[in-house]
Amino acid sequence: MIDKLAFVHPTAKIGHNVTIGPWTYIGENVEIGDNTWISSHVVIKGPTVIGKGNRIFQFASVGEECQDKKYAGEQPRLIIGDNNIIRESVTIHRGTTQDNSETRIGSNCLFMAYVPIAHDCVVGNNVIMANNASIAGHVHVGDWAILGGAVNVQQFTKIGKHTFISGGGGVNKDVPPYVRAARFPLSYIGVNSVGLRRRGFDSKTINLILEIYRILFIRGYNTSNALKLIETEIEDSPVKDEITQFIRNSVRGIMKGFDSNK
C-alpha cells in the first residue's frame, strides 16, 4: 500500500506487497523489492536497488549523494540486500565514481538508530551496528560482525567476519576475523567464542582460533614472525587460511595486541 501523501517517482520500480508511509519520498531510478515496509518521512534516492523484505523506519535517508568533495554529480549506485532492518535516522550514501564504485549492503542486517554508512562501503550479511556506530568511506565489514554503540571506523579500514567491537571504540586499524576488540587504542581482548558457539562453530575450531591469536597477539612476536609460526605450528584449516590471508592483505595494518598493563 502506498499512502496518498507519499511521493513515488514515475521511474521507480515498486515490488509486490510494499508499504510506503505518508510524506515519504521515493526518487527516480529506485527499485524496491517485494514485501518491503517503509515508514513515513523516509527519503530514498537513486540509483538505488533495495531487495525483498526490508523494513525502513522514519527519517532514514537511503541513497543520497555521498559527502566526498570529489563527487561531481555522477550516478554511482547503492545496492541493499534482503530482510534488513534500517532504524530511525540511519543514513546510507551511494558510492563515488572512483573505479566505478558503489555502496553495497548485504542481507539480514540490523542498523540501529543514527547509524551512518558512508560512500563505497561494503557491509556483509547478518551485521549489527548499534546506535550511533559510524563507518567512513570505503570501509569493509565482514559477515556477522557486531559494532557496539558509538564505534567509529576510519576510512579504508577492514573488519573481519564474526568480530565484536565494544561500544565507543575507535577503529583505525584492520580488525581480523573472529576476535573481540575494545580499549583505546583499539586492542585485541580475546576471541568471540560466545558468538561463534551461537553460530555453530565446534570447540576444536574455536580452540584452533584461540591458539592462532595467542601466537599473534599474546606471545610477543611481531606480525611477520607470528605469521611464520602460525604457518608451521598450526594445522591447516579454512579458518587458519582466512586469518592469515586477512593479515597478509592488510594495507592499514592490524590492531594492537593484548597488553596486560592496560
C-alpha positions in Angstrom: 0.0 0.0 0.0 1.3 3.4 -1.0 -0.1 6.2 1.1 -1.7 9.0 -0.9 0.6 11.5 0.8 3.8 9.7 -0.3 5.7 10.8 -3.5 6.9 8.0 -5.8 8.7 9.0 -8.9 7.3 7.5 -12.1 10.5 5.7 -12.9 10.7 4.0 -9.5 10.0 0.2 -9.6 8.0 -1.0 -6.7 7.5 -4.7 -5.9 4.5 -6.6 -4.7 3.1 -6.0 -1.2 5.2 -2.9 -0.5 4.1 -0.4 2.1 5.1 3.2 1.8 4.1 5.6 4.5 2.9 9.3 4.3 5.4 12.0 3.5 8.0 9.5 2.2 9.9 10.4 -1.0 10.9 7.7 -3.5 13.1 9.2 -6.2 13.9 8.2 -9.7 15.9 5.1 -10.5 14.9 3.4 -7.3 14.0 -0.3 -7.2 12.2 -1.7 -4.1 11.7 -5.4 -3.7 8.6 -7.3 -2.6 7.3 -7.2 1.0 9.3 -4.2 2.0 7.9 -1.8 4.6 8.8 1.8 4.5 7.6 4.2 7.3 6.7 7.8 7.0 9.2 10.6 6.4 11.8 8.4 4.6 13.9 9.7 1.7 15.2 7.1 -0.9 17.1 8.4 -3.9 18.6 6.5 -6.8 20.3 4.8 -8.4 19.4 2.5 -5.6 18.3 -1.2 -5.6 16.6 -2.5 -2.4 15.9 -6.2 -2.0 12.9 -8.0 -0.5 11.5 -7.9 3.0 13.4 -4.8 4.3 12.0 -2.6 7.0 13.0 1.1 6.8 11.9 3.4 9.7 11.1 7.1 9.8 13.7 9.8 8.9 16.1 7.3 7.3 17.9 8.7 4.3 18.9 6.0 1.8 20.8 6.5 -1.5 21.6 10.2 -1.0 24.7 11.7 -2.7 28.0 11.0 -0.9 29.8 13.5 1.2 33.1 13.2 -0.8 34.3 16.5 -2.1 35.5 14.8 -5.3 31.9 13.9 -6.1 30.8 15.7 -9.3 27.2 14.7 -9.7 27.7 11.3 -11.4 25.4 8.4 -10.7 27.1 5.6 -8.7 24.7 3.0 -7.1 23.6 1.8 -3.7 22.7 -1.9 -3.5 20.9 -3.3 -0.5 20.0 -7.0 0.0 17.1 -8.7 1.7 15.5 -8.6 5.2 17.4 -5.7 6.6 16.2 -3.5 9.4 17.1 0.1 9.0 16.1 2.1 12.0 15.4 5.8 12.7 17.7 8.4 11.1 20.1 6.0 9.5 21.9 7.4 6.5 23.3 5.2 3.7 25.1 7.0 0.9 25.7 5.9 -2.6 29.2 5.4 -3.9 31.6 7.8 -5.6 32.8 7.4 -9.1 36.2 6.1 -8.3 36.8 2.8 -10.2 33.0 2.6 -10.9 32.5 2.0 -7.2 29.2 1.5 -5.3 28.0 1.1 -1.8 26.8 -2.5 -1.0 24.8 -3.8 1.9 24.2 -7.5 2.4 21.1 -9.2 3.9 19.7 -9.8 7.4 21.5 -6.8 8.9 20.3 -4.5 11.7 21.3 -0.9 11.7 20.1 0.8 14.8 19.2 4.5 15.2 21.5 7.2 13.9 23.9 4.8 12.1 25.7 6.5 9.2 27.2 4.3 6.4 29.3 6.3 4.1 30.1 6.0 0.3 31.7 2.9 -1.1 31.3 0.8 2.0 30.8 -2.9 1.7 28.8 -4.4 4.5 28.3 -8.2 4.7 25.4 -10.3 5.8 24.0 -10.5 9.4 25.9 -7.5 10.5 24.7 -5.5 13.6 25.6 -1.8 14.1 24.3 -0.4 17.4 23.1 3.2 17.9 25.5 5.8 16.5 28.1 3.3 15.2 29.7 5.0 12.2 31.7 3.8 9.3 33.5 6.2 7.0 34.1 5.8 3.3 35.5 2.6 1.7 35.1 0.5 4.9 34.6 -3.2 4.5 32.6 -5.0 7.3 32.5 -8.9 7.2 29.6 -11.2 7.8 28.2 -11.5 11.4 30.3 -8.5 12.7 28.8 -6.6 15.6 29.8 -2.9 16.2 28.8 -1.6 19.6 27.2 1.8 20.2 29.2 4.9 19.1 32.0 2.8 17.4 33.8 5.0 14.9 35.6 3.3 12.0 38.1 5.2 9.9 38.0 5.2 6.1 39.5 2.3 4.2 39.5 0.0 7.3 38.5 -3.6 7.1 36.7 -5.5 9.8 36.7 -9.3 9.6 33.9 -11.8 9.9 32.4 -12.7 13.3 34.1 -9.8 15.1 32.7 -8.0 18.1 33.9 -4.4 18.7 33.0 -2.9 22.1 30.9 0.3 22.3 32.8 3.6 21.9 35.8 2.0 20.2 37.8 4.0 17.6 38.9 1.7 14.7 41.8 3.0 12.7 43.5 -0.4 12.0 42.1 -3.6 10.4 40.3 -6.0 12.8 41.0 -9.7 11.9 38.2 -12.3 11.9 36.7 -13.9 15.0 38.0 -11.6 17.6 36.7 -9.2 20.3 38.2 -5.8 20.4 38.0 -2.9 22.9 40.0 -0.2 24.7 41.8 2.8 23.3 43.7 2.5 21.1 41.6 -0.5 19.9 43.2 -3.8 21.0 42.6 -7.5 21.0 40.8 -8.7 24.1 40.0 -12.3 23.1 38.2 -14.5 20.6 34.5 -14.0 20.1 33.8 -17.5 21.5 30.3 -16.9 22.6 29.2 -15.6 19.2 31.0 -18.4 17.4 29.3 -21.1 19.5 25.9 -19.5 18.8 26.6 -19.8 15.1 27.6 -23.4 15.2 31.4 -23.4 15.5 32.7 -26.5 17.3 35.1 -26.5 20.2 38.0 -27.8 18.0 37.7 -24.9 15.6 37.3 -22.3 18.4 40.4 -23.7 20.2 42.4 -23.5 16.9 41.4 -19.8 16.5 42.4 -19.2 20.1 45.8 -20.7 19.5 46.4 -18.6 16.3 45.6 -15.4 18.2 47.8 -16.4 21.2 50.7 -16.5 18.8 49.7 -13.3 17.0 48.7 -11.1 19.9 49.9 -12.5 23.3 53.3 -14.3 22.9 55.1 -11.1 22.0 56.1 -11.7 18.4 56.0 -9.1 15.7 53.4 -9.8 12.9 55.9 -11.3 10.4 57.4 -13.8 12.9 53.9 -14.6 14.3 52.7 -15.5 10.8 55.7 -17.8 10.2 54.9 -19.6 13.5 51.2 -19.9 12.7 52.1 -21.4 9.3 54.4 -24.0 10.9 52.7 -24.7 14.3 49.0 -24.6 13.5 47.3 -27.4 11.5 45.9 -26.4 8.1 42.3 -25.4 8.1 39.9 -22.9 6.3 39.9 -20.6 9.4 43.7 -20.6 9.5 43.8 -19.7 5.8 41.2 -17.0 6.3 43.0 -15.3 9.2 46.5 -15.4 7.7 45.2 -14.1 4.3 43.4 -11.3 6.0 46.6 -10.2 7.9 48.8 -10.5 4.8 46.4 -8.5 2.7 46.0 -5.7 5.3 47.0 -2.3 3.9 46.4 -0.3 7.1 47.9 -2.9 9.4 46.1 -4.8 12.1 45.0 -3.5 15.5 47.2 -3.8 18.6 47.7 -7.0 20.6 46.9 -7.7 24.2 48.7 -5.6 26.9 48.2 -6.8 30.4 49.5 -3.5 31.8 46.5 -1.6 30.5 
